[in-house]
Structure formats: C-alpha cells, structure tokens
Amino acid sequence: MKYITPLEYKERQNNNDAVLLDIRESYELDICSMGGLHIPMADVAARANEIDKTKEVIVLCRSGRRAESVANLLVADLGFPNVSIFKGGILAWIDQVDASLEAY
C-alpha cells in the first residue's frame, strides 16, 4: 500500500489529480476538516460509486489506522487502481502543516 505524507499532500493539494476521501465520522468533521469527499468508514462500500476511480484516492482518518482498512477494501474488494493512505491522518496534518485546526 502507498502512503502520502502531510507535506507531500500539501505540495499537491491544489492539483485536481486526486480525491481526498475523509472517512471520519460526522462529529469528527465538525471538530476539524481538510475538505475533500466525506464518506464515513462504515458507508464506503455502499457509496463507492461516489468516488472517482480515474483519480488517485487518498484515504484520510484521524491517525491513519482506519484509513489502512478502507484503502485495503478499495483496492482488494472494490477494484480501485490507485489508492494511498494519508500517513498519520489529520493529526499529522495539524502537527506538520496546519496547527490552526483543532486536534482531538
């Protein structure tokens, strides 16, 4: 599985070549958000048709653990060809890139 660091994502953030898939729960999104497509982890399989398969899908959660599970689901079960895990999740983004967001 591929990983993307917060700094790597920051460099590519404004490109339109990837989809940031935030799989956190709605209450987590209310605390802080980086934008992207929000589909809670439990809903990803049922809502996979909302994710653009032609782009790289970067899976984001709080710390990276849930993202690994969803990335494996996307690749192994749903046939997504280009999936990466956001290393360290939104907590790493806050720590390394944007300290203005609230950590939880």
Backbone bond lengths (Angstrom), bond angles and torsions (degrees), N, CA, C in turn:
res aa  C-N    CA-C-N  psi(-1)  N-CA   C-N-CA  omega(-1)  CA-C   N-CA-C  phi
1 M - - - 1.459 - - 1.531 109.05 -
2 K 1.308 115.91 143.45 1.463 121.45 179.62 1.523 110.15 -90.70
3 Y 1.319 114.68 149.88 1.458 121.54 176.20 1.519 108.88 -122.89
4 I 1.312 115.77 150.90 1.457 121.70 173.10 1.525 107.32 -127.68
5 T 1.318 116.32 131.53 1.463 120.37 -179.13 1.523 109.83 -83.45
6 P 1.326 116.26 162.14 1.463 118.48 176.65 1.532 113.17 -56.53
7 L 1.319 117.39 -40.32 1.465 119.37 -179.12 1.527 111.59 -68.96
8 E 1.325 117.03 -36.89 1.468 119.89 175.71 1.530 110.15 -64.07
9 Y 1.324 116.16 -41.93 1.463 119.27 179.24 1.525 110.89 -65.10
10 K 1.324 116.94 -40.31 1.470 120.54 179.66 1.523 111.05 -57.36
11 E 1.332 116.62 -40.18 1.465 120.94 179.44 1.529 111.94 -65.10
12 R 1.321 116.81 -31.04 1.468 121.94 -175.91 1.516 113.23 -103.20
13 Q 1.296 116.65 -2.69 1.463 122.18 -169.46 1.529 114.37 -51.49
14 N 1.293 117.82 -39.63 1.457 120.12 -175.58 1.529 113.27 -90.52
15 N 1.327 116.64 -3.52 1.465 119.59 173.90 1.519 108.55 -73.32
16 N 1.285 116.19 154.85 1.465 120.22 -179.59 1.526 111.23 -104.37
17 D 1.335 116.21 29.57 1.458 119.80 -175.71 1.525 113.41 -97.74
18 A 1.333 117.14 2.72 1.462 120.08 -177.64 1.519 110.46 -145.63
19 V 1.330 114.41 157.85 1.460 122.27 175.15 1.523 107.24 -113.03
20 L 1.334 116.91 122.39 1.454 120.82 172.78 1.520 106.92 -85.30
21 L 1.325 116.48 113.60 1.456 122.11 -178.58 1.522 108.69 -102.60
22 D 1.322 116.00 106.04 1.468 122.50 -179.78 1.520 107.87 -89.81
23 I 1.329 116.71 113.24 1.464 121.00 -174.81 1.528 112.51 -101.46
24 R 1.327 116.83 10.93 1.456 119.86 179.40 1.526 110.26 -71.74
25 E 1.317 115.72 165.77 1.453 121.56 178.15 1.528 110.08 -74.23
26 S 1.311 116.80 160.94 1.469 121.45 -177.78 1.520 112.08 -58.59
27 Y 1.331 117.86 -39.62 1.462 119.47 -179.60 1.526 111.39 -64.58
28 E 1.346 117.54 -29.85 1.452 120.68 176.68 1.530 110.44 -71.17
29 L 1.306 115.71 -38.68 1.459 121.15 178.10 1.529 110.59 -63.19
30 D 1.341 116.05 -34.27 1.462 120.43 178.22 1.528 111.63 -64.73
31 I 1.323 117.89 -27.08 1.467 121.78 179.82 1.523 110.42 -76.79
32 C 1.324 116.74 -47.79 1.466 121.10 178.89 1.520 109.45 -161.08
33 S 1.322 115.46 151.62 1.457 120.23 -177.90 1.521 110.73 -148.81
34 M 1.334 114.97 149.00 1.458 122.26 173.37 1.520 110.95 -107.27
35 G 1.325 116.86 3.92 1.454 120.40 -175.53 1.514 109.79 87.26
36 G 1.302 116.79 -159.91 1.457 121.20 -179.18 1.518 111.75 91.89
37 L 1.304 114.90 -169.66 1.456 122.76 -179.79 1.519 108.40 -92.56
38 H 1.330 117.14 123.36 1.463 120.72 -179.36 1.521 110.39 -100.85
39 I 1.333 115.15 115.41 1.459 122.30 171.29 1.529 105.97 -136.02
40 P 1.333 117.98 111.59 1.467 118.97 179.57 1.523 111.78 -55.69
41 M 1.313 115.53 148.41 1.463 122.10 -175.11 1.529 112.51 -48.10
42 A 1.309 117.81 -45.21 1.464 121.67 -176.36 1.526 112.83 -65.99
43 D 1.325 117.28 -18.41 1.461 121.67 -175.69 1.527 114.06 -102.09
44 V 1.319 117.95 -4.45 1.471 120.98 -172.39 1.526 111.99 -58.74
45 A 1.313 118.44 -47.77 1.471 120.09 -177.30 1.522 111.18 -60.86
46 A 1.326 117.14 -43.23 1.464 121.21 -177.90 1.526 112.37 -72.28
47 R 1.332 117.31 -25.52 1.463 120.68 -175.30 1.530 112.43 -112.20
48 A 1.322 117.79 16.65 1.474 121.50 -176.53 1.524 112.33 -58.45
49 N 1.326 117.24 -26.28 1.469 120.17 179.15 1.527 112.48 -64.44
50 E 1.327 118.40 -14.58 1.467 122.13 178.28 1.529 112.39 -82.80
51 I 1.327 116.99 -9.34 1.460 122.70 -176.17 1.532 109.08 -98.78
52 D 1.318 116.66 128.93 1.461 122.25 -178.67 1.533 110.62 -72.78
53 K 1.320 116.99 108.29 1.469 122.43 -179.15 1.522 112.69 -69.94
54 T 1.321 117.88 -16.70 1.459 120.04 -177.97 1.527 112.46 -81.69
55 K 1.326 117.10 -8.66 1.462 121.29 -179.69 1.523 109.82 -112.66
56 E 1.313 115.21 161.15 1.463 119.25 171.59 1.524 107.91 -65.38
57 V 1.315 116.93 135.78 1.459 122.18 176.68 1.524 107.30 -106.19
58 I 1.337 116.12 120.50 1.461 122.03 179.06 1.524 106.77 -107.04
59 V 1.339 115.86 115.29 1.455 121.35 -173.63 1.521 109.70 -92.84
60 L 1.335 115.71 126.12 1.469 123.14 -175.62 1.521 110.57 -120.91
61 C 1.330 115.60 134.60 1.460 121.02 170.04 1.531 107.19 -136.01
62 R 1.314 117.48 -158.81 1.466 120.35 -177.67 1.528 111.19 -71.65
63 S 1.347 116.83 -50.17 1.465 119.77 -173.81 1.528 114.08 -125.51
64 G 1.320 117.83 -9.10 1.453 121.74 178.62 1.520 114.39 112.67
65 R 1.303 118.60 -16.47 1.468 120.69 -176.40 1.525 112.47 -70.35
66 R 1.307 117.14 -49.50 1.472 119.51 178.63 1.522 110.64 -63.92
67 A 1.330 116.18 -35.15 1.468 120.64 -179.68 1.520 111.62 -59.99
68 E 1.322 117.39 -36.82 1.460 120.35 178.57 1.521 110.80 -61.66
69 S 1.313 117.08 -43.74 1.471 121.06 179.64 1.519 111.34 -63.08
70 V 1.322 116.29 -45.64 1.463 120.27 -178.57 1.526 110.75 -68.47
71 A 1.318 117.63 -38.46 1.469 120.16 177.43 1.527 110.17 -60.82
72 N 1.310 117.24 -42.92 1.463 120.39 177.52 1.522 111.24 -62.53
73 L 1.309 117.93 -41.03 1.465 122.30 177.15 1.528 110.51 -60.75
74 L 1.329 116.30 -47.22 1.463 120.53 -178.36 1.521 111.78 -60.54
75 V 1.328 116.92 -42.48 1.461 120.89 -177.10 1.528 111.11 -77.99
76 A 1.322 117.04 -54.04 1.468 121.15 -170.86 1.523 113.39 -75.69
77 D 1.327 117.16 -38.95 1.459 119.65 -173.62 1.524 114.19 -102.76
78 L 1.326 116.57 -28.70 1.462 119.24 -173.09 1.526 113.32 -111.85
79 G 1.326 118.34 -0.65 1.449 122.02 171.86 1.517 116.87 72.88
80 F 1.322 117.84 25.84 1.460 119.67 176.51 1.526 108.40 -75.93
81 P 1.336 117.88 128.61 1.460 120.34 -172.54 1.526 115.28 -83.06
82 N 1.328 118.26 -21.89 1.460 120.54 -171.29 1.526 109.87 -139.39
83 V 1.327 115.93 92.14 1.461 121.88 -176.15 1.520 109.49 -125.59
84 S 1.331 115.74 135.89 1.459 121.81 175.74 1.516 109.38 -127.55
85 I 1.314 115.28 156.97 1.463 122.36 177.08 1.519 107.98 -105.79
86 F 1.328 115.80 132.35 1.465 121.17 177.08 1.528 106.95 -76.06
87 K 1.325 115.92 105.10 1.466 122.02 -172.72 1.535 111.73 -63.65
88 G 1.325 114.91 121.38 1.466 120.24 177.86 1.510 114.17 84.82
89 G 1.325 117.06 -4.26 1.458 121.67 176.85 1.518 114.07 62.88
90 I 1.321 114.26 -162.74 1.467 119.29 -176.73 1.524 111.22 -67.36
91 L 1.340 117.26 -24.57 1.467 118.98 176.55 1.527 110.93 -63.57
92 A 1.325 117.98 -38.73 1.465 121.40 177.14 1.527 110.53 -68.22
93 W 1.337 116.81 -37.81 1.465 120.94 177.09 1.530 109.94 -59.95
94 I 1.322 116.23 -46.18 1.465 121.05 179.44 1.524 110.24 -62.70
95 D 1.329 116.85 -43.62 1.464 121.91 -177.50 1.524 112.49 -68.37
96 Q 1.329 117.15 -38.74 1.466 120.10 -171.71 1.518 115.34 -102.91
97 V 1.341 117.06 -20.75 1.471 118.85 -171.82 1.524 113.25 -127.49
98 D 1.321 118.15 -51.44 1.456 120.48 -170.61 1.527 111.71 -132.49
99 A 1.324 115.63 85.71 1.474 121.14 -178.49 1.522 112.52 -72.03
100 S 1.330 117.87 -4.44 1.464 119.58 179.16 1.526 111.70 -75.15
101 L 1.333 116.46 -18.61 1.467 119.90 178.01 1.520 109.42 -79.22
102 E 1.330 115.66 150.74 1.456 120.86 -178.32 1.528 110.75 -84.25
103 A 1.331 115.93 124.00 1.463 121.11 174.73 1.528 108.96 -81.10
104 Y 1.298 116.20 148.84 1.472 120.34 179.64 1.505 110.47 -142.68
